[in-house]
Amino acid sequence: MTILTMATAWVVLGFIAILEVTVVYLMIAGKINLNRLISEPNGDASISRFQLLLFTFVIAVSLFLVIAAAEHPTFPSVIPAGVLTLLGISGSTYLVSKGIQFSSPAGVADRPPRVIVTPQLIGPNAAAMPQPVTQQFSATVDRGDDPKVTWSIDSTPPLGTITPAGLYTGPAVAPAAGMKVVIKAESVADERAAGYAEVVF
């Protein structure tokens, strides 16, 4: 291996290392979202993608050993034959699974966001609490980029009030035992996504 080839290899290796460190930093800082790295567009986990990810790291490490070795190894014999065989099987499996998945519209349809409200149930002893009952609700938007939700009381009669921040205040006089108030949090970005909680008196 000539000095020029060695220097070029180390420059390329250094660039890849800097790029990887940058990506990891951006992931930790929350500026890069890779939660779909090993999942399908509809949100399901993908064993094929996970296998390809692992084998990609194996090949990357092997390439590093090839470049950094004092003696020039023979490529690809430096990578165990079993690894290359498994990589081929994994790639073929992924190709077949993608063909099956894309044969049906349901296989590529993305799941809508999901809104999770906490706490989901207050009561049924709320009537024994000091009146009016107050409770701060919070909502998390899963599988969505916009965390904003709109709060409302989704029951008739709408006993009590709720603020835009999710603070529920019950009626001044406790309703009859067993009365139920449904709290609704609806995603601002997607009206199909809504989460619910209940206040039972």
SVG drawing of the C-alpha trace seen along z (x, -y; Angstrom):
<svg xmlns="http://www.w3.org/2000/svg" viewBox="-78 -28 82 47">
<polyline fill="none" stroke="black" stroke-width="0.4" points="0.0,0.0 1.5,-3.3 1.8,-6.3 -0.7,-8.2 -3.2,-5.4 -2.8,-5.1 -3.2,-8.9 -6.3,-8.9 -7.8,-6.0 -7.1,-7.8 -8.7,-11.0 -11.8,-9.2 -11.9,-7.3 -11.5,-10.5 -14.3,-12.1 -16.7,-9.2 -15.8,-9.3 -16.5,-13.0 -19.8,-12.5 -20.8,-9.7 -20.0,-11.7 -22.0,-14.6 -25.0,-12.4 -24.8,-10.9 -24.7,-14.4 -27.7,-15.6 -29.6,-12.4 -28.8,-13.1 -29.8,-16.8 -33.1,-15.7 -32.5,-17.4 -32.6,-14.1 -35.5,-11.7 -34.5,-8.1 -37.4,-6.3 -38.4,-4.9 -34.9,-3.5 -36.0,0.1 -39.7,-0.3 -42.0,-0.2 -43.9,-3.3 -47.0,-2.0 -45.1,-2.0 -44.6,1.8 -41.2,3.1 -39.1,4.5 -36.7,7.4 -35.3,7.1 -34.4,3.5 -32.8,4.3 -30.7,7.1 -29.5,4.8 -28.6,2.2 -26.5,4.7 -24.8,6.0 -24.1,2.5 -22.2,1.9 -20.3,5.2 -19.3,4.3 -18.3,0.8 -16.1,2.2 -14.6,4.6 -13.8,1.8 -12.1,-0.1 -9.9,2.9 -9.0,3.1 -8.0,-0.6 -6.3,-0.7 -4.4,2.6 -0.6,2.3 -0.5,4.9 -2.9,4.8 -5.4,7.6 -7.2,9.3 -10.7,8.0 -13.3,9.3 -11.7,12.4 -11.1,10.2 -14.9,10.5 -15.9,13.9 -17.8,15.8 -20.6,16.6 -21.2,12.8 -21.5,12.2 -23.8,15.2 -26.1,13.9 -26.0,10.4 -27.2,11.9 -30.0,13.9 -31.1,10.8 -31.1,8.6 -33.1,11.2 -35.6,11.6 -36.0,7.8 -36.6,7.7 -39.3,10.4 -41.0,8.8 -41.1,5.4 -42.7,7.0 -45.4,8.6 -45.9,5.4 -46.2,3.1 -48.7,5.5 -51.4,4.2 -52.3,0.6 -52.6,1.3 -48.9,2.4 -47.7,-1.1 -50.3,-3.3 -48.9,-5.3 -50.6,-5.2 -52.2,-8.4 -50.9,-10.1 -52.2,-8.8 -53.1,-11.0 -52.5,-9.7 -54.1,-11.5 -53.0,-11.2 -54.4,-10.5 -57.1,-8.5 -59.5,-8.1 -60.4,-10.3 -62.9,-9.0 -65.2,-7.3 -64.8,-9.0 -64.5,-12.5 -67.7,-13.5 -66.0,-13.0 -63.3,-15.5 -63.5,-19.2 -65.7,-20.9 -65.2,-22.0 -63.0,-19.1 -59.9,-20.2 -57.5,-18.1 -54.6,-18.9 -54.6,-16.7 -51.7,-16.3 -51.6,-14.8 -48.8,-13.2 -49.0,-13.0 -47.4,-9.7 -46.3,-9.2 -46.8,-12.9 -44.5,-15.9 -46.9,-18.5 -47.5,-18.1 -50.3,-20.6 -53.8,-19.5 -57.1,-21.2 -59.0,-20.4 -62.8,-20.0 -65.5,-18.3 -67.0,-15.6 -70.0,-14.7 -73.6,-15.9 -74.2,-17.8 -70.7,-19.3 -70.2,-19.4 -67.4,-21.8 -64.9,-23.6 -61.4,-22.9 -58.8,-25.4 -56.6,-25.4 -53.8,-24.0 -55.9,-21.0 -56.9,-22.2 -60.3,-20.8 -62.6,-22.4 -65.7,-20.5 -69.1,-22.1 -69.4,-23.9 -72.0,-21.4 -71.1,-17.7 -73.3,-15.9 -75.1,-12.8 -73.0,-9.7 -72.0,-7.9 -72.1,-10.9 -69.3,-10.8 -67.5,-13.6 -65.4,-12.8 -62.3,-14.9 -61.1,-15.0 -57.7,-16.0 -57.6,-16.4 -54.5,-16.7 -54.2,-20.1 -52.3,-18.6 -54.6,-15.6 -58.2,-15.7 -58.4,-11.9 -56.2,-11.6 -57.9,-12.2 -57.4,-10.9 -59.9,-10.7 -60.1,-10.7 -62.9,-10.3 -63.9,-12.0 -66.4,-9.9 -68.3,-11.4"/>
</svg>
